[in-house]
């Protein structure tokens, strides 16, 4: 072997690792997300899908209820769920965490809240605590408005009714959807009727409605008005099979301000979530960069190298 050939061979071995790390297995190229129909999870899922798309991954999203989401993850049909609200969803995830079919990577949002709320009319009439509900049963129509069937919040409401907590045995739970519930609240407010419903933050409802969270529900929803932390769940085996995917998911940290802005943009403009997600990422490069720490493209190429090549540098 000539000296020139030896030099070229050595150069190849030395420079190749600088261009790319090991690519992820082919099975990691498609990432399947669950969306349970809550606007906040639609937003965070859209943003996360956009980031993965920029890295060369394909993504799919399926609209499922909470129980069906965890069953699908156990069956290996869903890879990622970004909406594990705790502690209210503790009973939903418990059997799957116990059998090891669903793993929790970490928190993606801190400072959320989730409990019953009333409109301004009901609040002005005296409904300020869970203990006030039974006293004003007639004015409230004996109804507690929740969202989609199978939702953890609905289950908490039904458990209060079943246990006659706060004297609620005479009430009934009205299940529909997030949009259906909010439409009912807006209608009640327009007609100056009383209404009690499931409220949470982040969500544009906090700015769009004259609403008040009720005190006294700690036993069922937890302290600080159902103070919640939202976690990222993945199916068993994903972390071992797709370490690059997992690293990005571990890096995800959302904020109340970010989610509220994007939810408002989507609901008010009636626009595509992915379009809004792309625009937000472009306007917030520091956040995007923090999510991409220790992450490569699907083919193993470093993100900086790929961006330099794309720009011609």
C-alpha positions in Angstrom: 0.0 0.0 0.0 1.4 3.4 -1.0 1.8 6.2 1.5 -0.9 8.2 -0.2 -3.4 5.4 0.0 -2.6 4.8 3.7 -3.2 8.5 4.3 -6.5 8.5 2.5 -7.7 5.4 4.4 -6.7 6.9 7.8 -8.4 10.1 6.9 -11.6 8.2 6.1 -11.7 6.5 9.5 -10.9 9.8 11.3 -13.5 12.0 9.6 -16.5 9.7 9.3 -17.4 9.9 13.0 -17.4 13.7 12.8 -20.1 13.6 10.1 -22.4 11.1 11.6 -23.1 8.9 14.6 -24.9 5.6 14.3 -28.3 6.0 12.6 -31.3 4.9 14.5 -32.9 1.5 13.5 -35.4 1.6 10.7 -38.2 0.9 13.2 -37.6 4.2 14.9 -38.3 6.2 11.7 -42.0 6.3 12.4 -43.2 7.7 15.8 -46.8 7.2 16.8 -48.4 9.7 19.1 -51.7 9.6 21.0 -53.9 12.7 21.2 -56.8 12.5 23.6 -58.5 15.6 22.2 -57.5 18.2 24.8 -56.2 21.4 23.1 -53.1 21.5 25.3 -52.0 18.0 24.2 -52.9 18.7 20.6 -50.5 21.7 20.8 -47.6 20.0 22.5 -48.0 17.0 20.2 -48.0 19.2 17.1 -44.8 21.0 18.2 -43.0 17.8 19.0 -44.0 16.2 15.7 -42.7 19.2 13.9 -39.3 18.9 15.6 -39.1 15.2 14.7 -40.1 15.9 11.2 -37.2 18.4 10.8 -34.9 15.6 12.0 -36.0 13.3 9.3 -38.6 11.2 11.2 -42.1 10.4 10.1 -44.9 10.8 12.7 -48.5 9.7 13.1 -51.1 10.8 15.6 -54.2 8.9 16.6 -57.2 10.4 18.5 -57.9 8.1 21.4 -59.5 8.3 24.8 -57.3 8.1 27.9 -58.1 4.4 28.6 -57.6 3.5 24.9 -54.3 5.3 24.8 -52.8 3.3 27.6 -54.2 0.0 26.2 -52.7 0.9 22.8 -49.3 1.6 24.4 -49.5 -1.7 26.2 -50.2 -3.4 22.8 -47.3 -1.6 21.2 -49.6 0.4 18.9 -48.7 3.8 20.3 -45.2 5.0 21.1 -45.7 8.4 22.9 -48.2 10.2 25.0 -47.4 13.7 26.2 -50.5 14.2 28.4 -50.1 12.3 31.6 -51.6 14.8 34.0 -50.7 13.8 37.6 -52.0 13.2 40.2 -55.5 13.1 38.6 -54.5 10.3 36.1 -52.8 8.2 38.7 -55.5 5.5 38.5 -55.4 5.5 34.7 -51.7 4.8 34.4 -51.3 2.7 37.5 -51.9 -0.8 36.1 -49.7 -0.2 33.1 -46.9 1.3 35.1 -47.2 -1.7 37.4 -46.9 -4.3 34.6 -44.1 -2.3 32.9 -45.9 -1.7 29.6 -45.8 2.1 30.0 -42.8 4.1 31.1 -42.6 7.7 32.4 -39.7 9.7 31.0 -40.1 12.9 33.0 -42.2 16.0 33.4 -42.8 18.2 30.4 -45.0 20.9 32.1 -45.0 22.1 35.8 -47.6 24.4 37.3 -50.8 23.3 35.6 -54.1 23.1 37.5 -57.2 21.0 37.0 -60.4 21.2 39.1 -64.1 22.3 39.0 -64.9 25.9 38.1 -68.0 28.0 37.8 -69.0 30.9 35.6 -69.3 34.5 36.9 -73.1 34.2 37.4 -72.7 31.2 39.7 -69.8 32.8 41.5 -71.7 36.0 42.1 -74.6 33.9 43.4 -72.5 32.3 46.1 -70.8 29.2 44.6 -67.2 29.6 45.7 -66.5 26.2 47.3 -67.2 22.5 46.5 -69.4 22.6 49.7 -71.6 25.2 48.1 -72.7 23.1 45.2 -75.4 21.0 46.8 -77.0 24.2 48.4 -77.4 25.6 44.9 -78.4 22.4 43.1 -81.5 23.9 41.6 -79.7 27.0 40.2 -77.0 24.7 38.7 -79.6 22.4 37.2 -78.2 19.4 39.1 -75.5 19.0 36.5 -71.7 18.9 36.5 -70.2 19.3 33.1 -67.2 17.2 32.1 -65.4 16.4 28.8 -65.1 13.2 26.9 -66.1 9.8 28.3 -63.3 8.0 30.0 -61.5 11.2 31.0 -59.8 11.2 34.4 -61.6 14.4 35.4 -65.0 12.9 34.6 -64.1 9.9 36.7 -63.3 12.1 39.7 -66.6 13.9 39.3 -68.5 10.6 39.1 -66.7 9.3 42.2 -67.8 12.4 44.1 -71.4 11.7 43.0 -71.2 8.0 43.9 -69.7 8.8 47.3 -72.2 11.6 47.9 -69.2 13.8 48.6 -70.3 17.4 49.3 -73.9 16.1 49.1 -73.6 15.6 45.3 -75.5 12.4 45.0 -78.4 14.2 43.4 -76.2 15.6 40.6 -75.5 14.0 37.2 -72.3 14.1 35.2 -72.7 15.5 31.6 -70.1 14.0 29.3 -69.4 15.4 25.8 -66.0 16.8 24.7 -63.8 19.8 25.5 -65.5 21.9 22.8 -68.9 20.7 23.7 -68.4 21.6 27.4 -67.0 25.0 26.6 -69.9 25.7 24.2 -72.3 24.9 27.0 -70.5 27.2 29.4 -70.5 30.1 26.9 -74.2 29.6 26.3 -74.9 29.6 30.0 -72.9 32.8 30.5 -74.7 34.5 27.6 -78.1 33.6 29.2 -76.9 34.5 32.7 -77.5 30.9 33.8 -75.4 29.1 36.5 -73.0 26.4 35.4 -70.2 24.3 37.0 -67.7 22.6 34.8 -64.2 21.0 34.6 -61.6 23.7 34.2 -57.8 23.6 33.8 -54.8 25.7 33.0 -53.1 26.2 30.6 -56.0 26.8 28.4 -57.4 29.9 26.6 -60.7 29.4 28.6 -59.0 31.2 31.4 -58.8 34.4 29.4 -61.9 33.9 27.3 -64.4 33.1 30.0 -65.3 34.8 33.3 -64.6 31.8 35.4 -63.5 31.0 39.0 -61.9 27.8 40.3 -63.7 26.4 43.4 -61.9 25.9 46.7 -62.3 22.8 48.8 -61.7 20.0 46.3 -58.3 18.9 47.5 -59.5 15.4 48.5 -60.4 14.6 44.9 -58.4 16.9 42.7 -55.4 17.7 44.9 -54.2 20.9 46.6 -53.6 24.2 44.9 -56.7 23.9 42.7 -55.7 20.5 41.4 -52.1 21.6 41.0 -50.7 19.3 38.4 -47.5 18.2 36.6 -47.8 16.8 33.1 -45.5 13.9 32.2 -44.3 12.2 29.0 -45.2 8.5 28.7 -43.7 6.0 26.2 -44.3 2.4 25.5 -42.0 -0.2 27.0 -38.9 -0.8 24.9 -38.9 2.5 23.1 -36.0 3.9 25.2 -33.8 0.9 24.4 -34.8 0.6 20.8 -34.7 4.4 19.9 -32.3 6.3 22.2 -32.2 9.4 20.0 -36.0 9.7 20.0 -36.0 9.1 23.7 -33.4 11.8 24.3 -35.5 14.4 22.5 -38.5 13.4 24.5 -36.6 13.7 27.7 -35.5 17.2 26.8 -39.0 18.5 26.2 -40.0 21.3 28.6 -43.1 23.3 27.8 -44.3 26.4 29.6 -47.7 27.7 30.6 -47.1 30.8 28.4 -46.1 28.8 25.4 -49.1 26.4 25.6 -51.6 29.2 26.2 -50.3 31.2 23.3 -50.4 28.3 20.9 -53.8 27.1 22.1 -55.2 30.6 21.6 -53.7 30.8 18.2 -55.2 27.5 17.1 -58.7 28.1 18.6 -59.0 31.7 17.6 -57.6 31.4 14.1 -59.0 28.0 13.5 -55.7 27.1 11.9 -53.6 24.0 11.4 -51.7 23.1 14.7 -48.6 22.0 12.7 -48.5 25.4 10.9 -48.7 27.3 14.2 -46.1 24.9 15.8 -43.6 25.6 12.9 -44.0 29.3 13.2 -43.5 29.2 17.0 -40.4 27.1 16.7 -38.9 29.5 14.2 -39.6 32.4 16.6 -38.2 30.6 19.6 -34.8 29.1 18.5 -33.4 29.0 22.1 -36.2 26.6 23.2 -35.7 24.5 20.1 -31.9 24.3 20.7 -32.4 23.2 24.3 -34.7 20.4 23.2 -32.1 19.2 20.7 -29.2 18.9 23.1 -27.6 15.5 22.6 -29.9 14.7 19.7 -29.0 13.9 16.1 -30.9 13.5 12.9 -32.5 10.1 12.1 -29.6 9.2 9.9 -27.1 9.9 12.8 -25.8 13.2 11.3 -25.3 16.0 13.7 -27.9 18.7 13.5 -25.3 21.4 13.2 -23.5 19.6 10.4 -26.8 19.1 8.6 -27.8 22.7 8.9 -24.4 23.9 7.7 -24.6 21.6 4.6 -28.2 22.8 3.9 -27.0 26.5 4.0 -23.9 25.7 1.9 -21.4 26.5 4.7 
